[in-house]
Amino acid sequence: MTASRREIRTVLVANRGEIAVRVIRACRELGLRTVAVCSEADRHALHAELADVAVVLGPPEPAASYLRGDLILDAAARTGADAVHPGYGFLAENAGFAEACAGAGLVFIGPSAGVIRTMGEKTAARAVMEKAGVPVVPGAGLPEPEPDGAFAAAAVHAVCDQVGYPLMVKAAFGGGGKGMRLVGDRAQVVAACEAAAREARGAFGDGTVYVERFIERPRHIEFQVFGDGFGNAVHLFERECSIQRRHQKIIEETPSPALDTTLRAAMGEAAVAAARAVGYEGAGTVEFLVDPEGHFYFLEMNTRLQVEHPITELVTGQDLVRAQIQVAGGMPLPWRQEDLTARGHAIECRVYAEDPEDGFMPSLGRLLLLREPSGPGVRVDSGVRQGDEVSLYYDPMIAKLSVLAPDRAAAIARMEAALRAYPILGVTTNIEYLLAVLARPEFAAGHLHTGFLDEHLPRWRSARADDAGIALLAAGAAESGGRHRGGATAGGGGLPVAADGTGASPWDRLGRYRHPGLG
């Protein structure tokens, strides 16, 4: 297999937020011109200001802007772009958009439309993996429902009885926990299939669902893979992604505390086999479930860059976005498997503007104060600045905070310190909640599984005082020259600490504070 060289001079970044910023910075290091696209709400967003050119697509709603492939292709034509980087989310795994880019003579920085289509349909992906010898969770497709959405009970029971209970009903297209139901016995399964199909139809435009045996207390471990147009494929080790809320990852780390050398090698070989089976080009992720006995099963393949790619970059010292662009331009992989090593331990926390005490509802508003932590081994990937607004139109993630340290215990300590040094005012964040997770002895011991949060923090509540009381304490301490510290015994004037002892109030993280009206 050979690949033709395709000169890339200008890259249009078909995304927003921190991933758009990340891609733009990688392009800048390669000496490439960049084009940002944005909605009217993002006219002054960081990614729009960093790019050489910014094109406003339309109204704030994603369906009228970031999901309009036709407008993005028009922007590429008007700005002279040679290539499109889709980031993750939006159109990143849309086979039709990849085809449209190719049809317009643009390099799509990602796998081919055919690969996206095959791996995006989970039942087809399972079949490919089985043929390649990659272990898959026992499962089966379901018969087509009636026009009114109802499933024939007898047909559903026949399939599900063979798979066995408990089982998961899953959307064949899509992810993120949508179109997914856990079913304990056959009395619930028909209604669960119909509900999952309705949700999948609304979220992804296709209500096809299938069933899989439910693996109890599994770990979710993914392997970063990379392929090129010359038939080469490698993995860049694993990421432990078991800390999830509603099937969405919030804390990731590498290496996994559960993998020994033998299991890591076996899973890495399976991940590369999966990439080779579809002739994969570019960055992708093969996701596995690992049961308590150490058996692993293919879950799905993400045909794009992952949100959590920074921790892989930290432990390997490799730039995945740079490699994406080079491979898309027709160059071979910059590494062989034997060239790749991982050093130290890295952890990533996703910092969101959301209220953990109110069902994790997004917290909307202006970022009145935002100071990012820094120091050795600390990395912040963000698309917002102080003064920006968290709006209802987009994901409320403020940043991805990552740390690298010599070992896991040191990485946890460094992450805790970095989170405490991350004051954000104007919106509620999940920083206290992240600290509570890290403080759990089960987390320190590495006893992780996808139900960890429901098991250990089912009704988590903060012990912080209300904002007005904290503001008064801060102003009073500033007047007397006191310094705010976590803990009720800090000089007699400390702020209240959270129930887990984290002392994670944003005022506490801010350090010495003087009210501007106090002179």
PyMOL commands that set and color helices and strands:
alter all, ss='L'
color gray80, all
select helices_A, chain A and resi 17-29+40-42+46-50+62-64+69-79+95-103+113-120+122-131+153-163+186-204+261-277+309-316+320-328+337-339+356-358+408-420+431-439+441-444+452-456+467-479+506-510+516-518
alter helices_A, ss='H'
color red, helices_A
select strands_A, chain A and resi 10-13+33-39+53-58+83-85+107-108+139-141+167-171+181-183+209-213+219-227+233-245+248-254+282-290+296-302+345-352+354-355+361-362+365-366+369-370+378-382+389-390+397-405+424-425
alter strands_A, ss='S'
color yellow, strands_A
deselect
rebuild
show_as cartoon
